[in-house]
């Protein structure tokens, strides 16, 4: 007897329908074909034990399982349930009348219990696209799949529950669909800018970065508050919209980073990898390609603390994702693509000892060491960072004062207003949403300067020794400052403020 069940294979953050054909004929053998990997091949042993411990048996006949399309590699243990139900239906140990209406995915334990799997959201989206009635999954994955509207989602604890469901002896509880990002819960953050004493100029710089989607680097001595300020940046970013929430959740689902009973990711990610991270862990990859830290930071913030301590090769592989906002991982058997649209926030000491240009403490680094330390960060990488901000230590009288009254929520309102101006400006420009994404060809029209602004910028570049790469960045940042000021035109005040955020381009820093 031939029975077909359905599952999905996940590649990148998209899924492909997989048809599992189970045929039982005379003979004694078990064949699993269709390009399965080792984990899929091992499913035979798990299924045999699960059936026996659930009160069923593996037919003593020739069982052929074909996973189509046969030219796509099937990976992981999520096909256990798909194959097991096919075997039971083909051997008439359970009803197979409505099996074709559902996508079945889940890992089996030896006692028949279901264990959660990765990549459920892309699978659920594909099930809806293929017009399946519903999807049946382990209970722990049900909330994640339920964000897809128009799809019946059932969570089960064991293989026995699924058998009873198809036999009509048990009605599984359908997971309620909730797909609206809750503004109230998405706006609650652990860290808030009202906790920060002093550092008003740094808060202003991070507000500009958030408003325009600009990358930023903080330079200052140890203990000045670089990490504390960076951790609070997500709290002033606009909440995720529905498309961003779905895309972010898909990446975290594929990587297995969603917690139990999780649905949509409702807050912008904040990823802070250690400086010993490898190239593959940062950008993604491996034998079975997985998303890296820069993709897990998609639609959020990637924080690199002590930037010069990262390996040079690790920093250089970020250049292409920063420019294209996507990561392509190529392997002999194919390539996958992961989104990587994130804000880069980096911090660094000004020198190895940390006290170069410190107002009170003396730098003990030997001549030339400071420049060598700064040179660990390549020019092309700095070229992709719009704001260079010097962070000075907070004076005692500021530390002893009461915390700032302005909360992150107040700053976020100004950021959202500036983002709305940019959304209207770029509504006809595909793929551009913020000023940081502006192309060089659009700068002259969108960031036009009058004679006074041009003269100020020219003078600043000559006197401060600003590099040529600073020009475009200053224009973009000035445009964002003007948006925060609700100004249609960029004036000299906007340009002057933008100029001061190019510390590492000055001759005193970069040589």
N, C-alpha and C positions, 0 to 999 in steps of 0.2 A: 504493500500500500504506500502511496506517495502523499506526503503532506508538506505544505509550505508554511513556514513561519518567517517573521520579518524582524530585522534589527537594523542597526546603523553603524557605519564606520566613520570615525572622526579624523579629519585631516586638517591641521591648522585649527581654525575655529568654525569650520563648516563640516557638515555631515553628509554621507552618501548612503542611500538605502542599500541594505544587504538582504538578499533573499536566501534563506536557509532551507534547502530542499532535503527532506529525509525520506529515503526509500527503504522499505524492508522487504526482502525477498528470501527465498530458500537458500540455505547455506549457513555457515557460522564464521562471521568475521565482522570487523568494524573498519570502515574507510572514512577518513575525514579529508576532503579535498576542497580546493578553492583558494589556495595560497594562504593557509593559516600559519601563524608564527608558533613558537613553542608553547606560549601560554594558552593558546586556543587548542593546540593538540593535547595538552594535559587535561582539557575539560572532560575527556572520556573517563578518567579515573574519578574525578569529582562527581560527575553525573552518576556513575555506577553506584558509588557509596551513598549519594544523596537519595537516589531512588530506593535503594535497599532499606535505608534508615527511615524512609517515609512510608514504607509498606508497599512499594511497587518493585518492579524488577526490570532489568535490561533484557530485552528479547534475545533469546538464544538463536538468532538468525543472522543473515548477512545484512548489516546496516550500512547504508551509504549516505553520508552527509555531504552535500555540496553547498558551498558558500559562494553565491553569485553576486556581482560579477567576479569571475575567477581571476581576472588580471589585476585586481586590487588586493594588496596585502591586508589581511585581517589580524589585528593585534589586540592583546589583552584578554582578560577573563570575563568580560561583560557578555560574551555570547553563551555562557553556561546555560542561562535560563532559556534562551532562544532555541538551543539544540535540545535541551531536556524536554521542553514542551512538545517539540516536533517528534521526538522519539516516542513519547507517551501517546500522542494522538495517532501516529502511524501504526502503533501496536494496539490501538483501540483500548488502551487503559484509561483514557479520558475522552471526553467529547471534543471534537475538532471543528464544530459547526461555526464558531465565531472567531477562531484564532486569527484568520486573515484580516480582521478588522483592527488589530492592535499591533503596535511595535512592542516587542518584549526584550528587555535588557536587564541583566543582573548577574552577579557572581554567586555561585552556590557554595555553601560550606558543606562539609561531609554529612551533617545531620539534616540537610535540607533547608537550613536558614538562608536568607538572602542578605548579601553584603553590598554596600553602596559601591557605585562605579563613578568614573570621571566622565566629563563631557556631556552631561545630561541635557543641558539647555540647548546646545546645537542639535542634539538628537530629537528633542521635542519640537523644535522649529521645523526640522526636516519632516517629521511625522505629519505635522499640519500641512506642509507644502504638498505632501504626497497623498493628502486627503484620507488619512487613516482616521478612524473614529476616535481612537485614544491610544494611550501608552501605559504599559504596566511596568513598574519599577520597584526596587527596594524602597521601603518606607522612608528611609533617610533621604532619598533623592526626590521624593514627591513634591515637596514645596518648591524646589528649584524648577521643576518642569511645569508647575502650575502657573507660572507667570505667562505662559503662552495661552492666549485666549482662544476659545473655539475648539479646544482639545480636551477630551476626557482623560484625566490623570488619576491612576489608581496606584496606591502604594501598598505593597504586601510585605509581610514579615517572613513568609516561608513559601516553599514550593507547594505545600499542601493547600494553602489558601488560594493559590492561583488555580490549582486543579479543581477545587470546589467551586471557584468562581465560574469557570468554563462549563462545569457540570450542572450549574444552576443551583447548587446547594449552599452558596454563600454569596452575599452581595458586598463586595468591597466598598469601602467608603471612598467616594470621589473627593480628591483634594480640591478645595475651593480655590478658584483662580483669583489672584490679586496681582495686578500688573501696573498699578499707579504708584509712582515713587512718592512716598509720604514725605511732604515738605517738612513737617514738624520733626520727624525722626532723623531726616537727612541733615538737618541743621544743627544737631546736637554733637558737639565735638569735645573731646577730652581737654584739649589745650585751647586757650583763649588769649587774645592780645591784651585783655584787661589785666592779666597777671604780670605783664612786663612793665618794669619801672625804667623810666628814661627811654633812650634809644628812639626818640621820635623820628629822627631822620631815616633810620633803618625801617621803621614801620611804614614810612612814606614810600621808600623804595620798593618794599614788598607789595604795597598797595598798587603801585604803578605796574609792577611785574604781573600781578594777578589780573589787573584790568586789561592789559594788552597781550597776555599769554607769553611774556618775555622770560627767557632764561636769565638766571642771576647767579653771581658768585659773590660771597661775603668774605672779605679779607680782614683778619684781625687777630690779636693775641689770644692765648688761651684764657678761657673764662670770661670773654667779652659778651657772650650770649648768642653766638652764631647758631648753634644747634637749637637753642631754646626758641629763637625767632623763626627758624626754618620749620620747626614742627608745627607752628601755628599758621603757616601759609594756607593749608587746605581749608581752614576755618573761614577764610575770606573769599574763597573761590565760589562762583555760582554753583547751585545744586545741579546734579546730573539730570539731564532731560531723559525722556524715555529711551531714545535711541542710544544715547551714551550709556545708560544703565544696562541695557541689554547687551551691548558690545563688551562692556567691562565684565559683566557676569559671565559671558561666554568664555572669555580668556581665563578667568579664575576657575571656571568649571573644568576646562580642559586641563589646567595645571593641577587640579585637585586641591585648590586652596580655599574652597568654600567650606564653611563650618557646617555641622550637622543641622538639619531642619532649616537651612538657609534658602531664601528666595533670591530676589534681586539684590545686587550690591547697591546700596543707597547712598554711600558716601564716596567721595573721590579718593582713590587709593593714595597712600603715602608709603613709598618703598625706600628703605635706607640700608642698602647692602654694605657689608664690611669691606674695607679697602683690600682685603686679601682675595676678593672674588675673582673667579676665572672669566675668560672671554665668553665661554659657552654659557655660564651661569648668568652673565649679564645680558647678552643679546639673544640667548636661546640656542637650541641645537640638541646634539646627542644622537645616539643611534636611532631612537624613535623621537624625532624632533619635538621638543617641548618649549613653551614660551619662557623667555628669560625675564629678568627683573625689569628691563625697559618696557616690555609688553605688559607685565603685571602693573606697571605704573601708568598704563594707557588711560587717558582722560583724567590723570591726577598728577602727582608730583614724584619725581625721582630725586632723592637727596643723597649726594655724595659728600660725606664728611671727610676732611683732610684729603682733598683732591690730589695733591702731588704725591701722596703715598700709594695711590693706585698704580698698578703696572702700566707702563706706557702703551703696551699692546691693547690692554683693556680699554683705555681711554680712546684710543684711535678707532676702535671698532664702533664707537658711538657716533662718529661723524656722519656716516651715511643715514642712520635712523633719525638723527637730529634734523637733517635736511629734508628727507623724504617722508618722515613720519610713518614709516613702515619697515618691517624687517623681513627679508626673504632668506630662508634657510634652504640651501641646495644640497641634495645628496644624490648618489648614483641612482637610487630608485625613484627619485622625484624631488619636488621642492614644495615647501609650504610657506605661507605668508602670514605674519602676525602684525596687527596694528601696533604702532608705537608713537602715538601722539601724546607727549607728556611735557610738562614743564621741568626743566633741569634746574635744580638749586644745589649749588656746590659751596663748600666752605674750605678755607685754607688759612694757615698761619702765614705771615709775610716772610718768614725765614725759618730755618731749622730750629732755632732757639725760641722763636715766636715773638720777639720783642723789637724787631726792626720798625723804626718810626714810632715807637711807643713814647707817649708823652712823659713818662716818669722813669721807666726802667731802660737800662742800656743793653743794646744788642751785643752779644759776645761772638757772633759769627765772624770768621776770617774773611778778608777781602775776596770778593768774587763768589763767595758761597751763596749769598742772597740771589745773585743772578742765576747761578747754576740751579738753585732750588726752584726758582720761577720757571726756568726753561724746561722743567719736567712736564709742564703743560704746553702742548704745541700751539703754535699760532693758529692753524686751521680750527682747532677746537675752541680757542678763545674767540675766534671769528664768529662762532655760533652762539656766544653768550652776550646778551644785549646790555646787561647792567653789571658793572663792577662796583661794589659798594664797600667802603672802608668802615669797619666796625671798631669803635674805640671803647675802652673800658668805661663802665658806669661809675661816676663819682659817688663818694659816700653820701653826700647830701641828697642825691637822687635815690639811692638805695633806701635811705631812711624815710623817704616820703611815702605817702599812701599810694597804692597801685593806681594805674591810669583808669580814668572813668570810661573811656571809649572802649566798647566791647567789639569783638570780631563781627558781630551782627551789624553794627553801625558801619563798619568799614565795608562789609560785603554789599550793603545797599548801594554805596557809591560805585563799587566794582561792577555790580549788575547793571547799573545805569549806563556806565561807560561801555560795557559789552553790548548793550542794546543799540547804542549808537553805531558800533562797528558792525553789528548784524545787519542793520539797515544799509550801511555803506557798501557791504560786500554781498548783498542779496543776489546780485547778478554775477558774482565771481565764484565759480565752482571750486570748492576745496579750500577757500580762504574764509576764516571765521574771526580772526583776530589780527591786530596790527603786526604782531610778530611774524605772521606768515606772508606778509607783503613781499611781492617780487620786485626786483630792481626796476623793471620796466614801469611799475605802477607808482614808484616813489615820487616822480616829478609831478604827477597829477594829484595824488592824494596827500602828499607831504610837501606841497608847494611852499616856498619861503619868499618873503618880501625882501627888499634890499637891505633893510636893517638886520634881519635875521641872518641873511647871507654873510654880511660883513662881520657879525658877531661870531659866526661859526668859523669863518676864515681866520679871524684873529686868534681864536681859541686853538685852532689846529696848529698855527704857527708858533704861538707862545708856549703852549703846553706840550708840544711835540707829539700831538695825537697822530696815530697812524692812519693810513688811508682807509683801513677796514672799519675804523670808528665812524666814518661819515654816514654810511647807511644806517648803522645802529642808532646813532644820535637822532636821525630823522624819524625813525620808527618810534623811539621812546618819546620824542617831542610830540608826535601825533597822539600818543596815548595820554600824555599829560594834558594836552589840549582837550581830549575827550572827557577826562575827569573834570576839567574846568568848564565843560559844556560849551566849548568854543569851536566855531567852524574853522577858524584860521589859527595857524601856529604863530604865536608872537615871540618876542625876544625873551620873555620870562620863561616860556616853555623850553626854548632852545638852551637857555642858560642852565636850567635845572637838568636837562638831559646831558649836557656836557660834563657835569660833575660826576656822572655815573660811568665814567670811563677811566677809572684809576689805573688799571694795568696797561692802558695804552699810552700813558704819559711817559715822557722820557725819563723821569725819575724812577719809574718802576721797570719799564721794559727795556730801557737802554737805547 
